Amino acid sequence: KRRTGTSGPYRLPFQRPQYIAFGASLLAILIGFLVLSFESITLAPLLMVAGYCVGIPLALLWKKEHKETAEEPAANDTTLQTELTGG
């Protein structure tokens, strides 16, 4: 979909945590290939599978919490405090 009106500046689809997870995945994959060059047939595949099958999908699918969900636990904490103090 294209935006017809501008509601603000363009934001990238990913934020810092996603880029960090993606970088860690790439690092695991590169270390896996490096370890593979030393003929490790156990550690190298584990690192590469972790990078390709866990890290990259995690980086792509991980979404930051919305402000509404972050505020809800605070309301529950107040209710819990009221119940504990008896007031």
Buried (B, 14 or more C-beta within 10 A) or exposed (E): EEEEEEEEEEEEEBEEEBEEBBEBBBEBBEBBEEBBEEEBEEEBEEBBBBBBEEBBEBBBEEEEEEEEEEEEEEEEEEEEEEEEEEE
